[in-house]
């Protein structure tokens, strides 16, 4: 409440108190005058009352109360007017007060709220430097404390060396793919060429064998003819029909034919052997060609898999390097948000572990009011309505608007929510937390802190 409002309220109470004293004195004076049988000063007695009353007291007591009231009104018109005016003023004030109270809902069960970020360690280590204290203002990115990073620096250097080694091995294996591919193509082409040459040579040998077989048949026919001529010549010589010289010629011709037959047979055998040898060479060439055609892609795949393995090793080494760099960076703990430092529980020389909370940062830049209204006060309340917040700590007033309505009562959010079906049900008015956003740019907002008690008024009309 402002000082001017307090002074006006004291003056008003003083005037009311003085008026009460004046009315009390006036009533005492009137009672005293009535008890003495005299009339109040300044008020003439009516003519009817100046005459002696002939009615007995018993009849006066039996007059109806309405008549007595009517008589009192005639006797005291000013008092009656004042009383009627007072009743009208009181009724009008009560009506205005009732209408005013219906324009807003208020509660004293409210407080300033804000986000509080817990800052903890992500790696273990010993604290070597501390840059903040409790209640110190920090900005996002400011260094809060530092841990001993020698161990993580060594791990970082080792990760860098492992990455360099993996990259060198990958680079050494990279050309082998092209070499293996070229070698495989050459082997397939060479084996195919050898197979084609062997097939051509086999065809030539088959022709040679066929020619030798034809010469063998011809030699066999000449040998048979020469033997017939020799046998006929012998018969003619024995009969004296032919000379011995003719027999000798026929015998010589038969011997030549026999020799030619033997040579032809030898040529056929030799051609058959060469044909079999060539078929063996064709089988070998065919086998080499099939091996080259089958194994070459596999060898290329193996080489590619080797290169892929080394590439994966490079990626793994890079990931290990990134992790080592991150862990080394975690030795410098920085503020994730701006705000006020509080609840510091670490000092230089302390050994901290991952997940250990070291301090908290209160985000004073984004504050709101959590007002726990009764459930009977929420009927006409909705987001967007204007609100007035009186802060107990500073006696100042801020403005805001209802930001959101609650999803459940405060009791349902408690650690042990009530179970109404258990048999011990007692109906009580529940309170629900309404969130009120403070209007930005108001002077004095920077002095507010979470937990301060406030009394909000939400204007529902």
C-alpha positions in Angstrom: 0.0 0.0 0.0 1.3 3.5 -0.9 2.0 6.1 1.9 -0.7 8.5 0.6 -3.4 5.7 0.8 -2.4 4.9 4.4 -2.7 8.6 5.4 -6.1 8.9 3.8 -7.3 5.7 5.5 -6.2 7.0 8.9 -7.9 10.3 8.4 -11.1 8.5 7.4 -11.0 6.3 10.4 -10.4 9.3 12.6 -13.5 11.1 11.2 -15.6 8.0 11.7 -14.5 7.7 15.3 -15.3 11.3 16.0 -18.7 11.0 14.5 -19.4 7.9 16.6 -18.4 9.9 19.7 -20.7 12.8 18.7 -23.7 10.4 18.1 -23.1 8.7 21.4 -23.1 12.0 23.3 -26.3 13.1 21.6 -28.0 9.8 22.5 -26.9 10.2 26.2 -28.3 13.8 26.2 -31.6 12.7 24.7 -32.0 9.9 27.3 -31.3 12.3 30.1 -33.9 14.8 28.9 -36.5 12.1 28.4 -35.9 10.8 31.9 -36.3 14.4 33.3 -39.6 14.9 31.4 -38.2 17.8 29.4 -38.2 18.1 25.6 -35.1 18.3 23.5 -33.9 21.9 23.0 -34.8 23.5 19.7 -37.7 21.1 18.9 -41.2 22.6 19.8 -43.7 20.2 21.2 -46.8 19.7 19.0 -50.1 21.0 20.2 -51.6 17.6 20.6 -48.8 16.7 23.0 -49.2 19.9 25.1 -52.7 18.9 26.2 -52.8 16.5 29.1 -53.3 13.0 28.0 -56.6 11.7 29.4 -55.9 8.1 28.3 -54.8 5.8 31.1 -51.2 4.5 31.0 -52.5 1.0 30.3 -54.2 2.1 27.1 -51.0 3.9 26.1 -49.0 0.7 26.5 -51.5 -1.2 24.4 -51.1 1.1 21.4 -49.7 -0.8 18.4 -46.0 -0.6 17.7 -46.7 0.9 14.3 -48.6 3.7 15.9 -45.8 4.3 18.3 -43.3 4.4 15.4 -45.6 6.8 13.5 -45.8 9.0 16.6 -42.0 8.9 17.0 -41.6 9.9 13.3 -43.9 12.9 13.8 -42.1 13.9 17.0 -38.6 13.6 15.5 -38.7 14.3 11.8 -35.0 15.3 11.6 -33.8 12.1 13.2 -36.1 10.1 10.9 -34.7 11.8 7.9 -31.1 11.2 9.0 -31.8 7.5 9.8 -33.4 7.1 6.3 -30.5 8.8 4.6 -28.1 6.6 6.6 -30.0 3.5 5.5 -29.9 4.6 1.9 -26.1 5.3 2.1 -25.4 2.0 3.7 -27.5 0.1 1.2 -25.9 1.9 -1.7 -22.4 1.3 -0.3 -23.2 -2.4 0.3 -24.5 -2.7 -3.3 -21.4 -0.9 -4.7 -19.1 -3.1 -2.6 -20.8 -6.2 -3.7 -20.6 -5.2 -7.4 -16.9 -4.3 -6.9 -16.1 -7.6 -5.3 -17.6 -9.4 -8.2 -15.2 -7.8 -10.7 -12.1 -9.7 -9.4 -10.8 -12.8 -7.7 -7.9 -12.5 -5.3 -5.8 -14.9 -3.1 -2.9 -14.6 -0.7 -1.7 -18.1 -1.5 0.6 -17.0 -4.3 4.3 -16.6 -4.9 6.8 -15.5 -7.6 8.1 -18.5 -9.6 11.0 -18.9 -12.0 13.2 -21.5 -13.7 16.1 -22.8 -11.6 18.8 -24.6 -13.6 21.0 -27.1 -11.7 24.6 -27.1 -12.9 26.5 -30.3 -12.5 29.8 -32.0 -13.6 29.9 -34.1 -16.8 33.3 -35.6 -16.1 35.2 -36.5 -13.0 38.1 -34.4 -11.8 39.5 -32.1 -9.2 38.4 -28.4 -9.0 41.3 -26.2 -9.8 39.6 -22.8 -10.3 36.3 -21.3 -9.1 35.1 -18.1 -10.7 31.7 -17.5 -9.0 30.1 -17.1 -5.6 26.6 -17.3 -4.2 24.3 -14.4 -5.3 26.6 -13.5 -8.2 25.0 -12.5 -11.5 26.3 -14.5 -14.5 25.6 -14.5 -18.3 25.2 -17.6 -20.5 28.6 -18.9 -21.4 30.5 -17.4 -18.5 33.1 -19.8 -16.9 31.9 -21.0 -13.5 34.7 -23.4 -12.6 37.5 -25.5 -14.1 38.7 -29.1 -13.4 42.1 -30.6 -13.8 42.3 -31.4 -17.5 45.8 -33.1 -17.8 44.3 -36.6 -18.1 41.8 -35.5 -20.7 44.5 -33.7 -22.7 46.6 -36.9 -22.9 43.5 -38.8 -24.1 42.9 -36.1 -26.7 46.5 -36.4 -28.0 46.2 -40.2 -28.2 42.9 -39.9 -30.1 44.5 -37.6 -32.6 47.3 -40.0 -33.1 44.9 -42.9 -33.6 43.0 -40.9 -36.2 46.2 -40.1 -38.1 47.2 -43.8 -38.1 43.8 -44.9 -39.3 43.8 -42.3 -42.1 47.2 -43.4 -43.3 46.1 -47.1 -43.4 43.0 -46.1 -45.3 45.1 -44.1 -47.8 47.5 -47.0 -48.3 44.6 -49.4 -49.1 42.7 -47.1 -51.4 44.9 -47.7 -54.6 44.6 -51.5 -54.1 41.1 -51.5 -55.3 42.0 -50.1 -58.7 45.1 -52.4 -58.9 43.0 -55.5 -58.0 40.4 -54.5 -60.5 42.9 -54.0 -63.3 44.7 -57.3 -62.4 41.4 -59.2 -62.4 40.4 -57.8 -65.8 43.9 -58.7 -67.2 43.7 -62.2 -65.8 40.2 -62.8 -67.2 41.3 -61.4 -70.6 44.6 -63.5 -70.6 42.9 -66.7 -69.6 40.2 -66.1 -72.2 42.8 -65.5 -74.9 44.7 -68.7 -73.9 41.5 -70.6 -74.0 40.6 -69.3 -77.5 44.2 -70.1 -78.8 44.0 -73.6 -77.4 40.6 -74.1 -79.0 42.0 -73.0 -82.3 45.0 -75.3 -82.0 42.7 -78.1 -81.1 40.7 -77.6 -84.2 44.0 -77.6 -86.3 45.0 -80.9 -84.6 41.7 -82.4 -85.4 42.2 -81.5 -89.0 45.8 -83.0 -88.9 44.4 -86.2 -87.3 41.7 -86.4 -90.0 44.4 -86.0 -92.7 46.6 -88.6 -91.1 43.7 -91.0 -90.9 43.0 -90.4 -94.6 46.7 -91.1 -95.5 46.5 -94.2 -93.3 43.6 -95.5 -95.3 45.4 -94.7 -98.6 48.6 -96.4 -97.4 46.6 -99.4 -96.3 44.9 -99.6 -99.7 48.3 -99.3 -101.6 49.8 -101.9 -99.3 47.0 -104.4 -99.9 47.3 -103.7 -103.7 51.0 -104.2 -103.6 50.7 -107.5 -101.7 48.2 -108.7 -104.3 50.5 -107.7 -107.1 53.4 -109.5 -105.4 51.3 -112.7 -104.8 50.2 -112.7 -108.4 53.8 -112.2 -109.6 55.0 -115.1 -107.6 52.3 -117.3 -109.1 53.3 -116.2 -112.6 57.0 -116.8 -111.9 56.3 -120.3 -110.7 54.3 -121.0 -113.8 57.0 -119.4 -115.9 54.7 -116.8 -117.3 56.6 -113.9 -115.7 60.2 -113.1 -115.1 62.0 -113.0 -111.8 62.8 -109.3 -112.3 59.1 -108.5 -112.4 58.6 -110.4 -109.1 61.4 -108.4 -107.5 59.7 -105.2 -108.6 56.4 -106.3 -107.2 58.0 -107.4 -103.9 59.9 -104.1 -103.6 56.6 -102.2 -104.2 54.8 -104.3 -101.6 57.6 -103.6 -99.0 57.4 -99.8 -99.8 53.6 -99.9 -99.4 54.0 -101.8 -96.1 56.5 -99.2 -94.9 54.2 -96.3 -95.9 51.3 -98.0 -94.0 53.4 -98.3 -90.9 54.4 -94.6 -91.2 50.8 -93.6 -91.8 49.7 -95.5 -88.7 52.5 -93.8 -86.6 51.3 -90.4 -87.9 47.8 -91.2 -86.9 48.9 -92.2 -83.4 51.0 -89.1 -83.1 48.1 -86.9 -84.2 45.8 -88.6 -81.6 48.3 -88.0 -78.8 48.8 -84.4 -79.8 45.0 -84.0 -79.9 44.7 -85.5 -76.4 47.4 -83.2 -75.1 45.7 -80.2 -76.6 42.4 -81.2 -75.0 44.2 -81.2 -71.7 45.6 -77.8 -72.3 42.2 -76.6 -73.2 40.8 -78.0 -70.0 43.5 -76.1 -68.1 42.9 -72.9 -70.0 39.1 -73.3 -69.3 39.8 -73.8 -65.6 42.1 -70.8 -65.5 39.5 -68.7 -67.3 36.7 -69.9 -64.9 38.9 -69.2 -61.9 39.7 -65.8 -63.1 36.1 -65.0 -64.0 34.9 -66.3 -60.6 37.6 -65.2 -58.2 38.4 -61.8 -59.7 35.1 -60.2 -58.5 35.6 -61.8 -55.1 39.1 -60.5 -54.8 37.8 -57.1 -55.8 35.0 -57.3 -53.2 37.5 -58.4 -50.6 39.8 -55.5 -51.4 36.8 -53.1 -51.3 35.7 -54.6 -48.0 39.3 -54.0 -46.7 39.1 -50.4 -47.8 35.7 -50.0 -46.2 37.0 -51.5 -43.0 39.8 -49.0 -42.9 37.4 -46.2 -43.7 35.2 -47.3 -40.8 38.3 -47.3 -38.6 38.9 -43.7 -39.6 35.3 -42.8 -38.7 35.7 -44.6 -35.4 38.9 -42.8 -34.7 37.3 -39.5 -35.6 34.4 -40.3 -33.2 36.9 -41.2 -30.5 38.7 -37.9 -31.1 35.4 -35.9 -30.9 34.6 -37.6 -27.6 38.0 -36.9 -26.2 37.7 -33.3 -27.3 34.3 -33.0 -25.7 35.5 -34.6 -22.5 38.5 -32.2 -22.4 36.0 -29.3 -23.0 33.8 -30.5 -20.1 36.7 -29.6 -17.7 35.6 -26.0 -18.2 32.1 -25.7 -16.7 30.2 -22.7 -18.2 26.8 -21.2 -17.3 24.1 -22.7 -19.6 21.8 -19.7 -18.9 22.0 -16.2 -17.4 20.8 -15.5 -13.9 21.9 -15.5 -10.2 24.1 -18.1 -8.8 22.9 -19.9 -5.6 23.2 -23.0 -3.6 27.0 -23.4 -4.4 28.3 -26.6 -2.9 31.8 -26.9 -4.4 35.2 -25.4 -3.6 38.7 -25.5 -5.0 40.3 -28.9 -4.4 37.1 -30.8 -4.3 36.8 -34.0 -6.4 33.6 -34.1 -8.3 31.9 -36.9 -10.2 29.7 -36.9 -13.3 26.1 -35.9 -12.4 27.1 -34.3 -9.2 25.2 -31.0 -8.7 27.6 -28.1 -8.0 25.4 -25.0 -8.0 22.2 -23.6 -9.2 21.3 -20.6 -11.5 18.1 -18.8 -11.0 16.8 -17.4 -14.3 15.6 -14.0 -13.1 14.9 -12.8 -16.6 11.8 -15.0 -17.0 9.5 -14.9 -13.9 5.9 -15.5 -13.4 3.3 -15.8 -10.6 1.8 -19.1 -9.4 -1.5 -18.2 -7.7 -3.3 -21.1 -5.9 -7.0 -20.0 -6.3 -9.8 -22.0 -4.8 -11.8 -24.1 -7.2 -14.9 -22.0 -6.5 -13.0 -18.9 -7.8 -12.2 -20.3 -11.2 -15.6 -20.2 -12.8 -15.1 -16.9 -14.7 -11.3 -17.0 -15.0 -9.6 -17.7 -18.3 -6.3 -17.0 -20.0 -5.7 -13.4 -21.1 -7.5 -11.7 -18.3 -5.8 -8.7 -16.7 -4.2 -9.1 -13.2 -2.7 -6.9 -10.5 0.1 -8.3 -8.3 1.0 -6.8 -4.9 4.4 -7.8 -3.8 4.7 -8.1 0.0 8.5 -7.6 0.1 8.6 -4.1 -1.5 5.0 -2.9 -1.1 4.9 -2.4 -4.9 2.4 -3.3 -7.5 2.9 -5.0 -10.9 0.6 -5.9 -13.7 0.3 -9.1 -15.6 -2.1 -11.4 -17.4 -3.4 -14.9 -16.8 -1.2 -17.1 -19.0 -2.6 -20.6 -18.5 -5.1 -22.5 -16.4 -4.0 -25.5 -14.3 -4.2 -29.1 -15.4 -4.9 -30.5 -12.0 -5.2 -29.4 -8.4 -2.2 -28.9 -6.2 -3.1 -32.0 -4.2 -2.9 -34.2 -7.2 0.7 -33.0 -7.8 1.8 -33.8 -4.3 4.1 -36.7 -3.4 1.2 -38.6 -1.8 -2.1 -37.5 -3.6 -5.3 -38.1 -1.7 -7.3 -41.3 -2.4 -10.9 -40.4 -2.0 -12.0 -44.0 -2.6 -10.2 -45.3 0.5 -13.1 -44.6 2.7 -11.7 -41.6 4.7 -13.0 -39.0 2.3 -13.5 -35.5 3.7 -14.7 -32.8 1.2 -12.5 -29.7 1.3 -12.2 -26.9 -1.2 -9.3 -27.6 -3.5 -6.7 -25.1 -4.7 -5.5 -25.0 -8.3 -2.3 -23.2 -9.4 -3.0 -20.5 -12.0 0.0 -19.2 -13.9 0.2 -15.4 -14.3 2.7 -13.9 -16.7 4.2 -10.5 -15.6 4.1 -7.7 -18.2 7.6 -7.0 -19.4 9.3 -3.6 -19.1 7.9 -2.7 -15.7 10.3 -0.9 -13.3 11.4 -3.0 -10.4 11.0 -6.4 -12.1 14.7 -7.0 -11.7 14.3 -7.0 -7.9 11.8 -9.9 -7.9 13.0 -13.3 -6.9 11.3 -16.7 -7.0 9.6 -17.6 -3.7 8.5 -14.0 -2.8 4.9 -13.8 -1.4 2.4 -11.8 -3.5 -1.3 -11.1 -3.5 -2.7 -11.2 -7.1 -6.1 -9.9 -8.2 -7.5 -11.2 -11.5 -10.1 -9.0 -13.0 -12.8 -11.4 -14.3 -15.0 -8.5 -15.6 
